[in-house]
Amino acid sequence: MKRVTQPVTWRAPERAASVWFESIMNTPGSLAITRRRIRFLTVGRPSRLGALAVVVACVLALPVVVVVSSVATPTHGTWSHLAATVLPEYIANSLLLMAWVAFGVIVGGVSTAWFTVMCRFPGRQFFEWALLLPMAVPGYVMAYAYTDFLQFAGPVQTWLREITGWGPHQYWFPDVRSVGGAAIMLSLVLYPYVYLLARSAFLEQSDSMLEVARVCGYGTWGTFRRVALPLARPSIVAGTALALMETLADFGTVSYFGVQTFTTGIFHAWFSLGDPVAAAQLSALLLGFVFLLLFVERVTRARASFHNTSHRQRLRNVYHLKGAGAVGAVAFCVIPLVLGFLLPAGILLKLAWVSGDAQFGSRYVELTRNTVSLAVLTAMLAVGLALLVAYAVRSGRSAIVTVSARIAGMGYAVPGAVIAVGVLIPVTRLDHALAAGVRALTGTSPGLLLTGSIAALVYAYLVRFFAVALHAVEAGLTKITPSMDSAARSLGLGPSETLALVHVPLLWRSALSAALLVLVDVMKELPATFVMRPFNFDTLAVQAYNLASDERLAEAATPALTIVAVGLVPLIVFSRMMLRKIGP
């Protein structure tokens, strides 16, 4: 029997696509195309909400485009001077710093993740969430604390001279202000990236594979090295890539230690040489390093992936450590916690209590108000824009909206110094154009409307941290069943009304989480704040950096400790929530 296929009637949202598909269907001998295949092949026109999301993505991607486009701009000899003198040092120090930080975060993050997942020892449940606490300490704050602790007049060297009787220049002591010192500081605050992802990977591994390893005669070390570690490699590489991107983005630590890297070179070209184009070109080169890291991480993850076929929620085969094994596991977990959080927090607390900031009064209240207002405003805007973009991707079927959302989320991988350069160039030109227009209409000069206020600074924050809010909101949207959208549409609600009346009330926890994360990140951000802040407008991060640069470490302890304290509360809450979700 001959099968007859009836062609379907095509109603394309765009006339051009309709004509194209009708020509295919009317061709003699052509196959009938089902509605499902037509919808798959067609890129629909974005709705109004989708079009607005595309505009938001383009605005957030503008600084990166400006930095990349500056490569072909002449610099009047500045670039050739940098290339002949300091550029090799920038590259060498950056690569060396990345190598040491990669080693530190892998050793610290993987070992602690393995012990807290696969071993049972005293204090394990406490270390599960406590090992994330160093994330609350910015790298530059860690540098200030350890500089006071390890310098010549600090307590360590003073105690060493007292017990040995040595005088100055009679002994050798490692210099913390070096590439190695900066690597240790950054490793202590960045290893939680690897710890969290590696812990999740170890928990997701099949218990049967570990059981087979035991049957084959592998002990604890053999099972870890030959089975668990290779299977967790994609997550370890992803966490290491995040830590290395933060290393490239760091300015406060390397600047305070006098280590010449790309970020310090960008500030040197901008402020010392007065050449924003050269700063943008250095930023483009640094951006190339970041994209290379992302590419390597993507390739490694694609080639070293595995599929877990076990649905067991709890690991049965774990190692119960006693005696020396338990002591060793506790030591492995205590060392990064003490060095990465307890010791620097104690140093800062002592400095703030004994000496503290001489401007602790009204000046300190102003700094706190500036910091909190910037963080709250940025968090509110970031969450609002994230809701718009994430819901546009969910409700529409346009590939343009989806790609635009991914582009808008690239800012988190871009260092703050690069974003500051990319924002200042177009915003300054827009500022001058606005001032000229107002002057032509009113005859008076309004001044700098954007760079003279916090508007440009908030824009830089949004470019940098929009991805944090977007990922949190998208995670919340995935938990809402699509039938809710269908029910809202059957009641006559449009996309905007569905978002406001249905999804926002259901997303308040995810939105609050996103807002708190952005708030903490904004309070810790130094490079973008240092460059983009208006005149006579400082924050806690800038105050801590300025005081520490003047070697007033005791006074810098007060704003630094405040930054740590503010970031500590949400970090504890989120760490316990995340570990409760992925824990055994």
Residue pairs with C-beta under 8 A, 6 or more apart in sequence:
5 31
5 32
6 32
7 25
7 32
7 33
8 32
8 33
8 34
8 35
8 38
10 18
10 21
10 22
10 25
10 33
10 38
11 18
12 18
12 21
12 38
12 42
13 42
13 44
13 45
14 44
14 45
17 42
21 33
21 38
24 30
24 33
25 32
25 33
39 397
43 398
43 399
43 400
44 396
44 397
44 398
45 398
46 53
46 54
46 392
46 396
46 398
46 400
46 401
47 392
47 395
47 396
47 398
47 495
49 388
49 391
49 392
49 395
49 396
49 495
49 496
49 499
50 392
50 395
50 396
50 398
50 400
50 401
52 388
52 392
53 388
53 389
53 392
53 393
53 401
53 404
53 405
54 400
54 401
54 404
56 385
56 388
56 389
56 404
56 408
57 389
57 404
57 405
57 407
57 408
58 404
60 407
60 408
60 411
60 462
60 463
60 466
61 407
61 408
61 410
61 411
62 422
62 426
63 411
63 414
63 418
63 419
63 421
63 422
63 423
63 426
63 460
63 463
64 287
64 410
64 411
64 414
64 418
64 419
64 422
64 463
65 422
66 280
66 422
66 425
66 426
67 280
67 283
67 284
67 287
67 418
67 421
67 422
68 284
68 287
70 277
70 280
70 281
70 283
70 284
70 425
71 281
71 284
73 277
73 280
73 281
74 277
75 275
75 277
75 278
75 281
76 275
78 269
78 273
78 275
78 277
78 278
79 278
79 281
82 265
82 269
82 278
82 282
86 260
86 265
86 268
87 265
89 260
90 260
90 261
90 262
90 264
90 265
90 282
93 179
93 254
93 259
93 260
93 261
94 248
94 261
94 262
94 289
96 179
96 183
97 179
97 182
97 183
97 186
97 247
97 254
97 259
97 261
98 244
98 247
98 248
100 179
100 180
100 183
100 184
100 187
101 183
101 186
101 187
101 190
101 243
101 244
101 247
102 240
102 243
102 244
103 187
104 183
104 184
104 186
104 187
104 188
104 191
105 187
105 190
105 191
105 193
105 194
105 239
105 240
105 243
106 194
106 236
106 240
108 187
108 188
108 191
108 194
108 195
108 336
109 191
109 192
109 193
109 194
109 195
109 196
109 197
109 198
109 236
109 239
110 194
110 195
110 198
110 229
110 232
110 236
111 332
112 127
112 131
112 191
112 195
112 332
112 333
112 336
113 194
113 195
113 196
113 198
113 199
113 202
114 198
114 202
114 224
114 228
115 121
115 124
115 127
115 329
115 332
115 333
116 124
116 127
116 128
116 131
116 199
116 333
117 199
117 202
117 203
117 315
117 584
118 202
118 210
118 220
118 224
118 228
118 315
118 318
118 319
119 220
119 318
119 319
119 320
119 321
119 325
119 329
120 318
120 319
120 320
120 321
121 321
121 325
121 326
121 329
121 330
122 326
122 330
123 330
123 333
124 329
127 333
127 337
128 579
128 583
129 572
129 575
129 576
129 579
130 337
131 192
131 195
131 333
131 336
131 337
132 192
132 195
132 196
132 571
132 575
133 337
133 340
133 341
133 568
133 571
133 572
133 575
134 188
134 189
134 191
134 192
134 336
134 337
134 340
134 341
135 189
135 192
135 567
135 571
136 341
136 520
136 564
136 567
136 568
136 571
137 188
137 189
137 340
137 341
137 344
137 345
137 564
138 189
138 252
138 524
138 526
138 541
138 560
138 563
138 564
139 185
139 186
139 189
139 190
139 246
139 250
139 252
139 253
140 250
140 251
140 252
140 253
140 256
140 526
140 541
140 544
140 545
140 548
141 344
141 348
141 544
141 560
141 563
141 564
142 185
142 188
142 189
142 253
142 340
142 344
143 181
143 182
143 185
143 252
143 253
143 256
143 257
143 548
144 256
144 348
144 544
144 548
144 553
144 556
144 557
144 560
145 343
145 344
145 345
145 347
145 348
145 557
145 560
146 176
146 181
146 185
146 344
146 347
147 176
147 177
147 256
147 548
147 553
148 154
148 347
148 351
148 553
148 554
149 155
149 156
149 343
149 347
150 156
150 157
150 173
150 176
151 157
151 176
152 168
152 173
157 173
160 166
160 171
160 173
161 167
161 171
164 171
174 180
174 181
175 181
176 257
177 256
177 257
177 258
178 257
178 259
179 259
181 257
182 250
182 253
182 254
182 257
182 259
185 253
186 243
186 246
186 247
186 250
186 253
188 336
188 339
188 340
189 340
190 242
190 243
190 246
190 247
191 243
191 336
191 340
193 239
193 240
193 242
193 243
193 246
194 236
194 239
194 240
194 243
195 239
196 239
196 578
197 235
197 236
197 238
197 239
198 232
198 235
198 236
198 239
199 579
199 582
200 235
200 582
201 231
201 232
201 234
201 235
201 236
202 228
202 232
203 315
203 582
203 583
203 584
204 308
205 228
205 231
205 232
205 308
206 308
206 309
206 310
206 312
207 310
207 312
207 315
207 316
207 317
208 310
209 227
209 231
210 223
210 227
210 228
210 315
210 317
211 317
213 222
213 223
213 226
213 227
214 223
214 317
218 226
218 227
220 319
229 236
230 304
231 306
233 300
233 304
234 300
234 301
234 304
234 305
234 306
237 297
237 300
237 301
237 304
238 297
238 301
241 293
241 294
241 296
241 297
244 293
245 290
245 293
245 294
245 413
245 415
248 261
248 262
248 263
248 286
248 289
248 290
248 293
248 415
249 263
249 414
249 415
249 416
249 417
249 527
250 261
250 263
251 263
251 264
251 267
251 415
251 416
251 417
251 526
251 527
251 530
252 526
252 527
252 541
252 545
254 260
254 261
254 263
254 264
255 263
255 264
255 267
255 545
255 549
256 545
256 548
256 549
262 282
262 285
262 286
262 289
263 286
263 415
263 417
263 527
265 282
266 279
266 282
266 283
266 286
266 417
266 418
266 421
267 279
267 417
267 527
267 530
267 531
269 275
269 276
269 278
269 279
269 282
270 276
270 279
270 421
270 531
276 421
276 424
276 425
279 421
280 421
280 422
280 425
283 415
283 417
283 418
283 421
283 422
286 415
286 417
286 418
287 414
287 418
290 413
290 414
290 415
291 413
294 413
313 584
314 584
315 584
319 325
321 328
321 329
345 561
345 564
347 557
348 557
348 560
348 561
348 564
349 557
349 561
351 553
351 554
351 557
352 554
352 557
352 558
352 561
354 554
355 554
355 555
355 557
356 554
356 555
356 557
356 558
357 364
357 543
357 547
357 555
357 556
357 557
357 558
357 559
358 555
359 555
360 558
364 558
364 559
367 538
367 539
367 540
367 543
367 559
368 540
368 562
370 537
370 538
370 539
371 523
371 539
371 540
371 541
372 523
374 454
374 457
374 458
374 461
374 522
374 539
375 518
375 519
375 520
375 522
375 523
376 519
377 454
377 458
378 458
378 461
378 462
378 465
378 518
378 519
378 522
379 469
379 514
379 515
379 516
379 518
379 519
379 522
380 515
381 458
381 462
382 461
382 462
382 465
382 466
382 468
382 469
382 514
382 515
382 518
383 469
383 473
383 511
383 514
383 515
383 518
385 462
385 466
385 469
386 466
386 469
386 470
386 472
386 473
386 474
386 514
387 473
387 499
387 503
387 504
387 507
387 511
388 499
389 404
389 405
389 408
389 470
390 405
390 470
390 473
390 474
390 477
391 477
391 495
391 499
391 503
392 401
392 405
392 495
393 401
393 402
393 405
393 474
394 477
394 485
395 485
395 495
395 498
395 499
405 470
408 466
408 467
408 470
409 466
409 467
409 470
409 471
410 467
411 419
411 462
411 463
411 464
411 465
411 466
411 467
412 464
412 465
412 466
412 467
412 468
413 467
414 463
414 464
415 527
416 460
416 464
416 525
416 526
416 527
416 528
416 529
417 527
417 528
417 531
419 460
419 463
419 464
419 528
420 460
420 527
420 528
420 530
420 531
420 532
421 531
422 463
423 456
423 459
423 460
423 463
423 528
423 532
424 451
424 456
424 531
424 532
427 450
427 451
427 456
427 459
428 451
430 450
431 448
431 449
431 450
431 451
431 452
434 446
434 449
434 450
435 445
435 446
435 447
435 448
435 449
438 444
438 445
438 446
439 445
439 446
449 455
450 456
451 532
451 534
452 534
452 535
453 534
454 533
454 534
454 537
456 532
457 528
457 529
457 532
457 533
457 534
460 528
460 532
461 522
461 525
461 528
464 521
464 525
464 528
465 518
465 521
465 522
465 525
468 514
468 517
468 518
468 521
469 514
469 515
469 517
469 518
472 510
472 511
472 513
472 514
472 517
473 507
473 510
473 511
473 514
475 510
476 506
476 507
476 509
476 510
476 511
477 503
477 507
477 510
480 503
480 506
480 507
484 502
484 503
484 506
485 498
485 502
488 497
488 498
488 501
488 502
489 498
493 501
493 502
504 511
513 574
516 570
516 573
516 574
517 570
517 574
519 570
520 566
520 567
520 570
520 571
523 539
523 540
523 541
523 563
523 566
523 567
524 541
524 563
524 567
525 541
526 541
526 542
526 545
529 539
529 541
529 542
530 541
530 542
530 545
533 539
533 542
538 546
540 559
540 560
540 562
540 563
541 559
541 563
543 556
543 559
544 556
544 559
544 560
544 563
545 556
547 553
547 555
547 556
547 559
548 556
548 560
